């Protein structure tokens, strides 16, 4: 068994596990996510009997006591020879833990992407919770805005920590690309103090729905949109994966937008830092 010792928040965990699991699948091995064993009960994978708190505790203890090897991927500049050496170690042991954000198997990930999407399909209770918000759209063009703040005030020295005025400005520019469409915006994020009036004043002809769900519900809601925009993060990235939704990562909130500003998951997931 290959254990993926995930780091970071929910969608960081999903992406990291996806790389490790895809590598395991190519080599005919089983893979379990230690973090997903217990923490995020929103997805089908949480019903997998192999993903449970006991397995999480046992794998952590085995790694701590050196009863199974741990292979770390922490160096973004690691060379190909070093990576091949680590892969040999992983494949040489019956049980091994893979740890670190820098594990990358892009081609394998895409090969088994649909399987991963099935594992992270939303449980019926999550879909049912967001269904009333989606029904409000009534055939309108759904645009999801992911407002990422919280830890982004520190990450990359606040490089992608944007104000409501900046997010609302992006919403206005996106709406201008679709003058003939009736638009509804779904605004999700990890800041409960969003200035709602700022958004509604920026695009007065559109309706805004400000989500107040848990992370699983917010992710599910975004996954049903027709377009997505947000600061570069794995959250908006993974939301885009479910239906190949075009995603605009806001790297410069003052930049002009056009159709080419949006990209697919399959391209953007290679750009994650």
Backbone bond lengths (Angstrom), bond angles and torsions (degrees), N, CA, C in turn:
res aa  C-N    CA-C-N  psi(-1)  N-CA   C-N-CA  omega(-1)  CA-C   N-CA-C  phi
1 X - - - 1.459 - - 1.525 109.38 -
2 X 1.318 115.80 134.08 1.461 121.25 173.81 1.531 107.41 -101.04
3 X 1.327 115.77 122.36 1.463 121.58 -179.98 1.526 108.90 -101.26
4 X 1.333 116.46 124.26 1.459 121.29 176.56 1.522 108.08 -93.50
5 X 1.335 115.68 110.78 1.468 120.41 179.46 1.513 108.02 -88.02
6 X 1.324 116.46 88.45 1.451 122.53 -170.68 1.523 111.73 -70.54
7 X 1.330 114.98 151.90 1.458 121.61 177.80 1.520 109.90 -124.26
8 X 1.333 116.38 160.78 1.447 120.97 174.42 1.513 113.54 81.39
9 X 1.327 115.28 -154.48 1.459 121.93 -175.96 1.527 111.44 -93.74
10 X 1.316 115.33 -175.16 1.454 121.76 -166.87 1.532 113.29 -52.56
11 X 1.324 117.64 -54.59 1.462 118.78 -174.44 1.521 111.98 -77.48
12 X 1.330 118.25 -23.47 1.469 119.68 167.56 1.521 109.31 -59.45
13 X 1.340 115.97 -44.90 1.462 121.13 179.95 1.521 111.03 -60.71
14 X 1.335 116.48 -43.18 1.465 120.48 -178.41 1.529 110.45 -62.97
15 X 1.342 116.86 -46.94 1.466 120.12 -178.41 1.523 111.21 -64.94
16 X 1.326 117.24 -43.26 1.460 119.24 -179.39 1.529 110.38 -64.57
17 X 1.325 116.07 -46.61 1.461 120.04 177.35 1.523 110.69 -58.94
18 X 1.323 116.89 -38.70 1.456 120.36 -179.67 1.523 112.30 -59.36
19 X 1.319 116.82 -42.47 1.462 120.40 178.34 1.531 110.96 -64.87
20 X 1.333 116.10 -45.42 1.465 119.27 -178.08 1.522 110.54 -67.22
21 X 1.330 116.55 -43.50 1.459 119.58 -178.85 1.534 111.23 -64.70
22 X 1.323 116.74 -39.29 1.462 119.66 -179.68 1.531 110.51 -63.37
23 X 1.324 116.45 -41.05 1.467 120.30 176.02 1.532 110.11 -61.89
24 X 1.331 115.60 -44.01 1.464 120.02 179.41 1.528 111.25 -61.98
25 X 1.334 117.55 -43.47 1.466 121.32 -179.66 1.524 111.48 -60.40
26 X 1.333 116.24 -42.32 1.469 119.28 -178.92 1.527 111.60 -61.91
27 X 1.339 115.56 -28.20 1.466 119.72 -177.58 1.534 112.66 -104.50
28 X 1.332 116.14 13.70 1.453 119.93 176.00 1.509 114.80 68.33
29 X 1.328 116.82 30.91 1.462 121.62 -179.02 1.528 110.32 -111.57
30 X 1.333 115.27 157.32 1.458 121.47 174.91 1.528 109.38 -88.94
31 X 1.325 115.90 152.63 1.466 120.44 -178.13 1.519 109.64 -141.73
32 X 1.328 115.31 137.95 1.464 122.20 177.91 1.524 108.46 -129.26
33 X 1.316 116.66 140.21 1.463 122.18 175.34 1.519 109.27 -92.26
34 X 1.316 117.06 123.51 1.465 118.52 -178.51 1.531 111.55 -69.48
35 X 1.332 118.38 -41.97 1.472 119.87 -179.57 1.522 111.24 -69.25
36 X 1.311 116.70 -40.63 1.458 119.72 -177.61 1.524 112.45 -73.63
37 X 1.338 116.52 -4.89 1.460 120.06 176.73 1.525 111.72 -64.38
38 X 1.332 115.70 -25.78 1.465 115.86 -169.59 1.520 115.41 -142.54
39 X 1.329 119.43 -15.27 1.457 118.95 -162.99 1.523 116.10 -98.55
40 X 1.330 119.44 -30.01 1.468 120.89 -171.15 1.524 110.86 -123.79
41 X 1.322 117.10 88.79 1.476 120.70 -174.42 1.526 113.63 -85.32
42 X 1.329 116.98 41.11 1.457 120.59 -177.03 1.526 112.75 -104.90
43 X 1.337 116.35 -12.93 1.449 120.56 -167.55 1.526 112.52 -119.22
44 X 1.323 116.04 160.91 1.455 121.80 179.73 1.527 112.14 -58.00
45 X 1.320 117.29 -31.22 1.462 120.66 -178.67 1.528 111.59 -61.32
46 X 1.328 117.03 -25.49 1.466 119.79 -179.93 1.523 112.11 -69.50
47 X 1.346 117.63 -13.60 1.460 122.03 176.48 1.538 111.94 -92.95
48 X 1.333 115.88 -4.04 1.466 121.04 177.25 1.528 108.33 -72.40
49 X 1.329 117.57 123.10 1.457 121.08 -174.40 1.522 112.82 -62.79
50 X 1.334 117.16 -22.39 1.463 119.42 178.36 1.522 111.69 -73.06
51 X 1.308 116.56 -22.73 1.458 120.87 179.04 1.523 108.63 -96.08
52 X 1.322 115.14 97.02 1.465 120.59 -178.55 1.517 109.29 -148.80
53 X 1.340 118.10 158.41 1.474 121.39 -176.52 1.525 113.67 -59.24
54 X 1.336 118.11 -34.18 1.459 119.75 -179.38 1.526 110.61 -63.89
55 X 1.327 116.81 -45.25 1.464 119.45 178.56 1.528 110.38 -62.38
56 X 1.323 115.98 -38.46 1.468 119.86 177.18 1.524 110.86 -58.84
57 X 1.319 116.83 -49.83 1.466 120.94 -177.91 1.523 111.70 -64.43
58 X 1.325 116.57 -41.21 1.464 119.79 -179.13 1.525 111.13 -66.80
59 X 1.315 117.38 -41.12 1.464 119.39 -179.97 1.523 111.09 -67.20
60 X 1.339 117.36 -39.57 1.457 120.14 177.95 1.520 110.70 -64.15
61 X 1.330 116.20 -41.90 1.459 120.10 179.69 1.523 111.21 -65.66
62 X 1.332 116.81 -42.11 1.465 120.71 -179.78 1.525 111.00 -62.82
63 X 1.321 116.92 -39.35 1.459 120.02 178.29 1.527 110.54 -68.63
64 X 1.326 117.32 -42.91 1.466 121.76 -178.54 1.522 111.50 -64.00
65 X 1.331 116.55 -37.50 1.462 121.58 -178.20 1.529 112.78 -88.45
66 X 1.335 116.16 6.52 1.470 122.25 179.36 1.522 112.38 61.33
67 X 1.335 116.34 32.35 1.457 120.90 175.77 1.520 111.50 -85.73
68 X 1.313 116.36 -13.06 1.462 120.29 170.33 1.520 107.78 -144.66
69 X 1.324 117.95 150.96 1.467 120.63 -177.30 1.526 111.87 -70.78
70 X 1.320 114.92 153.59 1.459 122.57 176.35 1.522 108.02 -121.83
71 X 1.318 116.43 126.46 1.459 122.09 179.03 1.519 107.98 -109.89
72 X 1.338 116.03 119.39 1.459 121.30 -174.99 1.528 111.83 -99.97
73 X 1.331 114.72 137.52 1.459 122.02 173.54 1.527 107.53 -121.74
74 X 1.323 116.47 87.06 1.464 120.54 -176.76 1.520 113.46 -120.67
75 X 1.323 117.35 -5.19 1.464 121.01 -174.91 1.522 110.26 -106.74
76 X 1.350 118.09 108.91 1.470 119.63 -179.37 1.524 113.16 -65.84
77 X 1.321 117.09 -19.20 1.457 119.95 -179.16 1.514 113.94 -98.86
78 X 1.318 116.12 15.45 1.451 120.80 -176.76 1.530 111.57 -63.52
79 X 1.343 115.54 138.10 1.446 120.61 -177.43 1.520 113.39 -79.98
80 X 1.332 115.54 167.47 1.454 121.43 -177.04 1.525 111.64 -65.26
81 X 1.314 117.45 -36.93 1.468 119.95 -179.46 1.517 111.19 -63.65
82 X 1.338 116.82 -41.69 1.462 121.01 178.42 1.526 111.12 -64.04
83 X 1.325 115.89 -39.40 1.466 119.30 179.56 1.536 111.05 -66.70
84 X 1.316 116.92 -40.33 1.462 119.23 177.97 1.528 111.33 -64.07
85 X 1.312 116.56 -35.94 1.464 120.65 176.92 1.522 110.57 -63.10
86 X 1.313 116.59 -43.32 1.467 120.81 179.35 1.530 111.15 -65.56
87 X 1.307 116.55 -39.17 1.465 119.25 177.84 1.519 111.37 -63.27
88 X 1.322 116.93 -36.75 1.467 120.93 177.64 1.518 110.66 -64.30
89 X 1.319 117.09 -39.89 1.468 121.05 177.89 1.529 110.16 -63.66
90 X 1.332 116.42 -44.15 1.468 120.62 -179.52 1.521 110.64 -59.56
91 X 1.306 115.51 -46.79 1.470 120.04 -175.67 1.522 112.59 -74.06
92 X 1.323 117.63 -17.42 1.464 120.91 -177.43 1.529 112.97 -83.95
93 X 1.333 117.90 -10.08 1.461 120.70 -175.69 1.528 111.26 -118.01
94 X 1.307 114.19 142.71 1.467 119.90 179.74 1.521 110.69 -66.52
95 X 1.332 116.73 -41.88 1.463 122.53 177.21 1.526 108.55 -126.03
96 X 1.318 116.02 131.30 1.458 120.64 -177.61 1.524 108.72 -154.22
97 X 1.324 116.23 147.75 1.466 120.83 177.20 1.523 108.98 -108.28
98 X 1.332 115.45 131.76 1.463 122.22 175.79 1.521 107.49 -106.68
99 X 1.322 115.43 126.10 1.460 120.15 -171.46 1.530 109.27 -132.60
100 X 1.340 116.76 144.03 1.459 120.38 175.32 1.520 113.13 116.82
101 X 1.324 115.61 145.06 1.456 122.14 -175.40 1.520 112.57 -72.93
102 X 1.329 118.23 -23.34 1.461 120.94 -170.33 1.527 114.62 -84.29
103 X 1.322 118.81 6.51 1.463 119.53 176.48 1.526 108.54 -67.72
104 X 1.340 116.47 128.26 1.462 120.74 -175.93 1.534 110.27 -141.24
105 X 1.333 114.89 127.02 1.469 121.56 173.28 1.527 106.45 -140.76
106 X 1.329 116.27 72.42 1.452 121.51 -170.33 1.538 113.18 -59.64
107 X 1.321 116.88 -48.50 1.461 119.20 -177.14 1.529 111.51 -65.87
108 X 1.337 116.63 -40.33 1.466 120.02 176.72 1.528 110.12 -63.09
109 X 1.325 116.30 -40.83 1.462 121.09 -179.43 1.523 110.19 -57.38
110 X 1.325 116.51 -48.17 1.461 119.78 -179.10 1.524 111.29 -66.84
111 X 1.318 117.02 -33.91 1.466 120.96 179.69 1.529 110.58 -62.59
112 X 1.323 116.86 -38.03 1.470 121.33 -176.46 1.535 112.31 -111.27
113 X 1.304 116.21 19.44 1.467 121.11 -177.55 1.524 112.23 -58.68
114 X 1.320 118.39 -43.43 1.466 120.84 -177.76 1.526 111.41 -63.90
115 X 1.325 116.77 -36.12 1.469 119.51 176.21 1.521 110.17 -64.31
116 X 1.327 116.23 -40.38 1.463 119.83 179.65 1.525 110.74 -65.54
117 X 1.322 116.62 -39.53 1.458 120.41 177.57 1.527 111.25 -63.33
118 X 1.309 117.00 -34.88 1.461 119.88 176.17 1.524 111.01 -66.93
119 X 1.325 117.05 -40.80 1.467 120.62 178.14 1.521 111.12 -63.32
120 X 1.345 115.94 -33.96 1.459 120.01 -177.74 1.524 112.09 -104.98
121 X 1.315 116.24 24.03 1.465 119.54 168.02 1.527 108.45 -62.68
122 X 1.314 116.70 144.60 1.462 120.40 -176.31 1.525 110.49 -75.39
123 X 1.304 115.88 141.36 1.450 120.45 176.61 1.530 109.63 -66.67
124 X 1.328 118.02 153.50 1.474 120.83 -176.63 1.520 113.37 -53.46
125 X 1.319 117.79 -37.19 1.461 119.84 -178.77 1.518 112.79 -62.83
126 X 1.324 116.68 -34.30 1.464 121.08 178.05 1.524 109.84 -70.43
127 X 1.329 116.41 -46.51 1.468 120.20 179.30 1.524 110.94 -60.87
128 X 1.324 116.19 -40.59 1.467 120.07 -179.46 1.525 111.26 -64.79
129 X 1.337 116.59 -32.82 1.464 120.32 -177.92 1.531 111.41 -69.32
130 X 1.323 117.04 -35.50 1.470 119.14 -177.66 1.528 112.70 -91.66
131 X 1.322 117.28 -12.44 1.461 120.85 -176.39 1.534 113.03 -54.24
132 X 1.341 119.88 -45.15 1.479 118.82 -179.93 1.523 112.97 -61.02
133 X 1.341 117.49 -33.63 1.465 120.45 178.88 1.527 110.76 -69.07
134 X 1.316 116.19 -34.86 1.464 120.54 179.23 1.517 111.75 -74.27
135 X 1.316 116.52 -34.39 1.466 120.32 -179.72 1.522 111.76 -64.22
136 X 1.335 116.37 -26.72 1.468 120.75 178.87 1.522 111.34 -61.64
137 X 1.342 115.84 -27.89 1.468 120.04 -175.48 1.525 112.22 -62.53
138 X 1.317 118.72 -35.20 1.470 123.14 176.90 1.520 112.64 49.84
139 X 1.329 116.90 48.14 1.446 121.11 176.97 1.515 114.91 83.48
140 X 1.324 118.48 0.74 1.455 120.34 179.35 1.527 111.78 -74.30
141 X 1.321 115.83 165.41 1.461 122.75 -179.52 1.526 108.10 -76.50
142 X 1.326 116.66 118.92 1.468 121.78 -174.15 1.522 110.43 -95.51
143 X 1.321 116.20 122.03 1.457 121.50 177.70 1.525 108.56 -119.43
144 X 1.308 116.68 122.93 1.450 121.60 179.86 1.516 110.99 -98.30
145 X 1.324 116.58 131.39 1.468 122.96 176.19 1.526 107.68 -115.72
146 X 1.325 116.06 120.66 1.461 120.17 178.31 1.525 108.91 -101.62
147 X 1.325 115.34 111.78 1.466 122.20 179.68 1.524 108.10 -91.50
148 X 1.315 116.84 103.57 1.463 121.16 -178.16 1.526 109.09 -102.60
149 X 1.322 115.50 112.42 1.463 119.01 176.46 1.532 107.65 -127.48
150 X 1.318 119.78 -124.14 1.461 120.41 179.07 1.519 111.96 54.93
151 X 1.332 116.18 -115.16 1.465 121.61 -177.34 1.521 112.87 -65.16
152 X 1.337 118.05 -13.70 1.466 119.70 179.77 1.524 112.71 -71.51
153 X 1.317 117.48 -10.73 1.465 119.53 173.56 1.524 111.02 -68.07
154 X 1.355 116.36 -20.87 1.467 121.62 -179.35 1.529 112.47 -110.65
155 X 1.341 117.74 -36.56 1.455 121.10 -174.42 1.522 110.60 -63.30
156 X 1.324 116.79 132.01 1.468 122.75 -177.69 1.532 110.59 56.21
157 X 1.352 114.58 32.33 1.473 121.20 179.76 1.529 112.31 57.43
158 X 1.331 115.41 35.50 1.458 120.20 176.25 1.518 114.38 76.16
159 X 1.315 117.36 18.77 1.466 122.20 -175.66 1.522 112.92 -57.45
160 X 1.341 116.73 -37.69 1.467 121.37 -176.61 1.531 112.37 -113.03
161 X 1.309 116.08 25.32 1.468 120.92 178.31 1.526 107.64 -92.28
162 X 1.343 115.60 103.77 1.459 120.38 -172.45 1.524 111.59 -109.84
163 X 1.323 114.51 152.68 1.462 121.27 177.72 1.525 110.32 -82.18
164 X 1.333 115.88 167.01 1.465 119.78 174.61 1.530 110.99 -61.44
165 X 1.318 117.29 -35.52 1.464 120.31 178.82 1.535 110.23 -61.10
166 X 1.338 116.39 -39.58 1.466 119.74 -179.97 1.528 111.38 -70.36
167 X 1.330 117.06 -43.96 1.470 119.37 177.01 1.525 110.97 -62.89
168 X 1.328 116.62 -41.41 1.467 120.23 -179.97 1.525 110.47 -64.74
169 X 1.335 116.72 -35.85 1.460 120.23 177.00 1.519 111.61 -63.66
170 X 1.329 117.03 -38.65 1.460 120.84 176.38 1.530 109.83 -65.30
171 X 1.333 116.92 -42.26 1.469 120.44 178.47 1.523 110.35 -58.91
172 X 1.321 117.12 -41.49 1.469 120.91 179.49 1.531 110.76 -63.00
173 X 1.331 117.24 -42.95 1.468 120.56 -179.23 1.528 111.51 -67.53
174 X 1.325 117.34 -35.50 1.469 119.56 177.32 1.526 109.81 -66.86
175 X 1.334 116.62 -44.59 1.464 119.97 -179.88 1.525 111.08 -59.91
176 X 1.332 116.36 -34.55 1.467 119.92 -179.09 1.530 112.04 -66.77
177 X 1.328 117.45 -20.43 1.465 120.71 177.48 1.527 111.82 -74.34
178 X 1.349 116.67 -14.93 1.469 120.65 -175.25 1.528 109.28 -130.72
179 X 1.327 117.54 64.46 1.473 120.51 -175.48 1.522 113.84 -65.05
180 X 1.333 117.04 -20.74 1.466 119.81 -177.08 1.529 112.36 -99.97
181 X 1.322 117.08 5.86 1.457 119.78 -178.74 1.527 110.54 -106.17
182 X 1.321 114.77 143.64 1.465 120.05 172.55 1.530 107.07 -86.52
183 X 1.323 116.18 119.28 1.466 121.19 -166.87 1.524 111.40 -110.92
184 X 1.321 114.18 142.04 1.454 121.12 169.18 1.520 107.24 -128.02
185 X 1.335 115.74 130.87 1.461 121.74 179.00 1.528 110.03 -100.57
186 X 1.327 115.19 136.06 1.459 121.67 170.29 1.519 107.44 -110.82
187 X 1.323 116.09 116.86 1.460 121.27 -177.19 1.525 108.48 -106.73
188 X 1.333 115.49 118.05 1.462 122.08 179.32 1.521 108.45 -122.46
189 X 1.310 116.65 156.52 1.454 118.52 176.74 1.504 113.43 173.71
190 X 1.341 115.41 -179.79 1.462 121.09 -179.01 1.522 111.95 -105.42
191 X 1.333 116.24 25.60 1.464 122.13 176.15 1.523 107.62 -126.68
192 X 1.315 116.30 113.75 1.475 120.02 -178.56 1.520 112.44 -84.07
193 X 1.329 118.28 1.36 1.468 121.39 -179.18 1.527 111.06 -106.55
194 X 1.304 117.37 32.74 1.464 121.30 179.18 1.538 110.38 -62.19
195 X 1.330 115.98 136.82 1.465 121.54 176.54 1.527 107.94 -82.37
196 X 1.309 116.22 93.04 1.455 120.70 -174.12 1.532 112.19 -62.85
197 X 1.303 116.57 -37.89 1.467 120.40 -177.90 1.518 111.10 -61.95
198 X 1.322 117.65 -31.99 1.462 121.53 179.55 1.539 110.51 -59.38
199 X 1.317 116.28 -42.12 1.462 121.01 -179.17 1.528 111.23 -71.91
200 X 1.303 116.17 -45.15 1.462 119.61 -177.30 1.524 111.91 -66.01
201 X 1.328 116.98 -33.67 1.465 119.97 176.91 1.529 111.18 -72.37
202 X 1.334 116.36 -30.31 1.470 120.02 -178.29 1.520 111.18 -70.25
203 X 1.345 117.39 -36.02 1.468 121.03 179.97 1.537 106.94 -132.26
204 X 1.323 117.20 76.40 1.477 120.42 -173.58 1.520 114.93 -64.71
205 X 1.330 117.64 -21.88 1.462 120.36 -178.10 1.527 113.05 -85.17
206 X 1.317 117.25 -7.02 1.462 121.10 -178.71 1.519 110.56 -103.96
207 X 1.326 115.21 157.45 1.459 120.11 173.46 1.525 108.21 -96.42
208 X 1.331 116.04 144.39 1.453 121.52 178.61 1.518 110.00 -119.17
209 X 1.313 115.60 133.63 1.464 123.00 171.57 1.520 106.72 -114.35
210 X 1.318 117.09 120.61 1.458 121.88 179.67 1.527 108.05 -101.60
211 X 1.326 115.55 107.41 1.465 120.83 -174.44 1.517 110.83 -70.51
212 X 1.311 115.77 147.35 1.465 121.61 179.07 1.523 110.51 -132.59
213 X 1.329 116.64 29.92 1.453 120.07 -177.54 1.512 113.09 -89.66
214 X 1.329 115.11 -177.26 1.461 120.09 174.90 1.538 108.38 -78.43
215 X 1.336 118.60 174.15 1.477 119.31 -177.70 1.527 113.85 -56.93
216 X 1.331 117.60 -37.04 1.454 119.99 179.18 1.514 111.83 -65.17
217 X 1.322 117.09 -41.79 1.465 121.01 179.67 1.524 111.25 -68.49
218 X 1.339 116.79 -40.81 1.466 119.72 177.48 1.530 110.69 -61.98
219 X 1.326 116.47 -43.39 1.466 120.42 179.51 1.524 110.46 -62.94
220 X 1.312 116.69 -42.10 1.464 121.71 179.13 1.526 110.26 -62.44
221 X 1.310 117.13 -44.16 1.459 121.26 -179.97 1.530 110.77 -60.78
222 X 1.325 116.86 -46.70 1.462 120.35 179.30 1.526 111.15 -63.43
223 X 1.323 116.77 -33.52 1.470 120.31 -177.61 1.531 112.42 -67.75
224 X 1.330 117.96 -12.94 1.462 121.94 179.12 1.529 112.48 -100.80
225 X 1.331 117.17 5.85 1.461 119.99 -179.45 1.529 110.97 -83.31
226 X 1.331 114.75 168.19 1.463 120.99 178.75 1.524 112.11 -94.91
227 X 1.319 116.51 -25.92 1.462 123.73 175.18 1.521 108.16 -142.11
228 X 1.336 116.09 152.43 1.459 120.71 178.12 1.522 109.79 -133.13
229 X 1.329 114.61 149.60 1.462 120.44 173.34 1.513 108.66 -146.43
230 X 1.319 115.97 145.15 1.452 120.53 178.36 1.512 110.68 179.60
231 X 1.313 115.66 166.20 1.468 119.53 173.38 1.524 108.54 -60.95
232 X 1.329 118.01 149.81 1.468 119.93 -179.86 1.530 111.45 -53.64
233 X 1.317 116.44 118.19 1.465 120.94 179.03 1.520 108.90 -162.20
234 X 1.324 115.77 158.53 1.459 119.86 177.80 1.526 111.31 -71.38
235 X 1.329 118.29 -18.89 1.465 120.45 -178.62 1.523 110.46 -67.48
236 X 1.327 116.76 -56.03 1.467 119.00 178.33 1.524 110.57 -65.24
237 X 1.335 116.56 -33.22 1.459 120.40 179.33 1.520 111.28 -61.71
238 X 1.343 116.94 -49.40 1.462 119.16 -177.59 1.531 110.97 -70.05
239 X 1.324 117.25 -32.41 1.470 119.18 175.23 1.520 110.21 -59.26
240 X 1.332 116.79 -37.56 1.462 120.29 -178.09 1.528 112.26 -70.83
241 X 1.338 116.63 -22.27 1.468 120.19 -174.79 1.523 112.62 -68.71
242 X 1.325 117.89 -29.64 1.461 120.32 -171.41 1.524 113.03 -61.92
243 X 1.317 117.29 -39.67 1.472 119.90 -177.36 1.530 111.15 -132.00
244 X 1.320 116.05 26.23 1.472 120.80 -178.69 1.523 110.97 51.51
245 X 1.323 115.83 48.99 1.461 121.52 -176.91 1.529 109.89 -78.86
246 X 1.331 118.55 129.65 1.466 120.06 175.47 1.532 110.98 -59.14
247 X 1.328 115.76 132.73 1.468 121.96 -174.13 1.524 109.99 -125.26
248 X 1.325 114.89 133.51 1.472 120.79 173.81 1.513 108.22 -108.05
249 X 1.327 115.81 113.77 1.457 120.15 173.96 1.524 108.51 -86.47
250 X 1.320 116.19 122.71 1.462 121.84 -175.64 1.529 108.48 -82.31
251 X 1.312 116.09 93.31 1.461 120.57 177.06 1.524 111.41 -93.24
252 X 1.324 115.15 -21.39 1.466 121.35 175.97 1.523 107.39 -145.07
253 X 1.333 118.39 103.35 1.474 120.06 -174.11 1.525 114.21 -66.08
254 X 1.329 118.48 -11.96 1.469 119.98 178.91 1.522 112.25 -96.15
255 X 1.329 117.75 -3.03 1.466 121.09 -176.96 1.522 111.13 -68.25
256 X 1.332 115.10 150.78 1.459 120.40 173.53 1.529 109.47 -75.58
257 X 1.333 116.25 151.63 1.465 120.56 -177.19 1.526 110.93 -117.04
258 X 1.332 114.01 150.68 1.459 121.05 169.25 1.527 107.25 -149.96
259 X 1.303 117.16 -178.53 1.467 120.54 -177.06 1.528 111.48 -59.38
260 X 1.335 116.84 -32.19 1.466 120.70 -178.56 1.521 112.77 -73.71
261 X 1.327 117.43 -7.75 1.464 120.39 178.82 1.524 111.75 -72.49
262 X 1.342 116.74 -16.98 1.459 121.61 -177.85 1.530 109.66 -96.51
263 X 1.323 115.57 143.79 1.466 120.02 -177.93 1.524 109.60 -136.30
264 X 1.317 115.57 167.41 1.459 121.71 -178.29 1.522 111.26 -90.84
265 X 1.322 115.17 161.58 1.462 120.80 173.89 1.521 110.73 -55.22
266 X 1.320 117.26 -44.94 1.462 121.16 -174.56 1.521 113.15 -59.64
267 X 1.328 117.22 -25.03 1.456 119.66 174.76 1.531 111.78 -90.11
268 X 1.323 115.85 -46.42 1.460 119.59 -172.56 1.528 113.17 -69.06
269 X 1.333 117.84 -29.26 1.467 116.79 -176.01 1.518 112.00 -68.31
270 X 1.331 116.65 -15.40 1.469 120.33 173.42 1.515 112.60 -80.70
271 X 1.349 116.83 -8.91 1.462 120.78 -177.70 1.519 113.24 -101.75
272 X 1.324 117.21 -0.23 1.462 120.57 179.75 1.530 110.02 -61.72
273 X 1.323 116.11 131.25 1.468 121.15 179.58 1.526 110.19 -80.62
